[in-house]
């Protein structure tokens, strides 16, 4: 199943409620569907807005990045050279 922001928003709010009631923070790792660095920024903004800065730490929030690796490589290449490389040049794409 691909993680979507609207569905995950409900889950994140449940995590916040649970933390407020019990004092225990539970981590969150969205599964699938996050393929680009831009999408990752949307997720980071959602987590920070809903749960606060502390929930951006790897112990409480992380991505499965295998699907995002090719995009990160392309973004780095663009940063260094000013050009995007073709997606087929990156083996995990």
Secondary structure, 3 states (H helix, E strand, C coil): CCCCHHHHHHHHHHHHHHHHHHCCCCCECCCCCCCCHHHHHHHHHHHHHHHCHHHHCCCCECCCCCCCHHHHHHHHHHHHHCCCCCHHHCCCC
